């Protein structure tokens, strides 16, 4: 065991990791006794799992026809929308998302909020995109005179990403309306997960799409109305589940991949028409390319899931084999020619993701999954994104196997099929329910099936192993998510409208890493098995629905049999922080006393300075430098090997512990079992009476030598 404090080691590790994250952006066993639960737990789990109603899949039904014009870089489209009002409200208008207008000019809300230039190079007419509604009818009658743009979030008159259609006859409860629309979507050069690059076209958020009508009480709403936000720089999407039939016409040398299942391909002179069908989804996206390689494979559960793994899930959740079993899925890969050699890595990553997400949260219910490898140089523009039954991945040429990429991106994007696709939360308002849940879940898989993350820097596209140079150990995904917590340090709450965070970085920290760390903390607090049960119940109860953070909290409380307001109010809805520290430690020698002492025999003058007995008064002061509180254990060791473990709720800024013993305090450790992963600064969590600085001195020398090597290399490259 090294004689160096936990704080010294973690400081070195965090400093290294923060530098790595900054560089990249510029391009436990659970030993806790499980808390008391409702009894019997399996009966509760079974009841909650069965409390899942099928959605009204006919809420929205789209029949869309689209033709790709490769010269204009545009999509000429039309759709017929059947909308069923399943609410008790009378609806007087319809609100539509027109996401592509975010790229119309530099005055859109998306452009104004973007801290970085969102324009691809070169800047010309193809750098921008838009969607024009050419015609709209309601039940066969012209309605264009009732069509206007609105700005419900910021009143920016130049933003045209939301349109309003006033109905001449209000839509009564439990009735339907048919709307037809003709539109043209001009695709921009690849940007923000959509657009074109050479002869590859990716169409996402490409058609006028209806918002979500929310009645009073739905998602904690105070009054009925449309939830149809503008396209912001930091927000993603929210829509109703429904049925889609999508017919796409492209030049005959193009192949097409799309959300849903390919039903047929019709040939004509110089063109091909692809027909896709999708059910119980809330969006469709597609790509067309003459450059990519199409490969079809299949996920076969028997090849990836062992009987023991299936049995463990059955036991944990009280399920039958049929209920726990996974289904085969057809996988369609669209690969760049230069990345074809990485196909097996993508395939394995997808199958592992399907396996673990399926075992943990329920079988993937769709028959297909389309996986898209973005064109060279367009990874940031198109890669790393999710749509129902379709994901975009991302990779590099010469990608080392220990870099956790492309595996990390592929597994993460598949995970969105659950927390975005199957559990349709509102990403505008509660992004953590998708991004945070997915960062947590996909991170669990990566730490389970992949060695720790090795960091690479690239010089002329050649990967250089930074860990080998610095001799710093690779890190896990769970460790990596804590960096967001450290960097945020209570700056924003987790639950917040996406465009209301301090900045884009704060949105990212509070949507991805910080909430993932909160989920790790909840797992430690409730016990790993209880938490796993609750996560599956939540995923199944709200499949094809639109849950809120309070819905998730309610599931946790039901399964754990505990109130969790104290946690959610502080760390999810609020921006409280935890920072426990050892403020001071002292041991006063009481055996060496001179003066008058009151005894049973009366007052007498004593001098014990020459005695051989020992008696010490030790005082330990623990401080909570954060703004929140969380129960924590504190371990106190004495020089006679005696150990005391005390608990503190952290509700006051400090607490003192005093001991009168024939031994001095030699060590104090806050959170000795490392249960508290949300402590933003663990560097001050320990104290020792004596330190051995051999390790820290060695680290300093090693770091200086490494920096010298890097500078010498750079000077050679740049000279």
Secondary structure by P-SEA (a helix, b strand, c coil): cccccaaaaaaaaaaaaaaaaaaaaacccccccccccccaaaaaaaaaaacccccccccbbbbbbbbbccccccccccbbbbbbccccccccbbbbbccccccccccccccccccccccccccccccccccccccccccccccccccccccccccccccccbbbbbbccccccccbbbbbbbbbbbbccccccbbbcccbbbbccccbbbbbbbccccccccbbbbccccccccccbbbbbbbbbbbbbccccbbbbbccccccccccccbbbbbbbbcccccccccccccbbbbbbbbcccccccaaaaaaaaaaccccccccbbbbbbbbbbcccccccaaaaaaaaaaaaaaaaaaccccccccbbbbbbbcccccccccccccccbbbbcccccccccccaaaaaaaaaaaaaaccccccccccccccccaaaaaaaaaaaaaaccccbbbbbbccccccccccccccccccaaaaaaaaaaaacccccccccccccccaaaaaaaaccaaaaaaaaaaaaacaaaaaaaaaaaaaaaccccccaaaaaaaaaaaaccccaaaaacccccbbbbbbbbcbbbbbbcccccccccccccbbbbbcccccbbbbbbbbbbbccccbbbbbbbbbbccccbbbbbbbcccccbbbbbbbccccccccccccccccccccccccccccccccaaaaaaaaaaaaaaaaaaaaaaaaaac
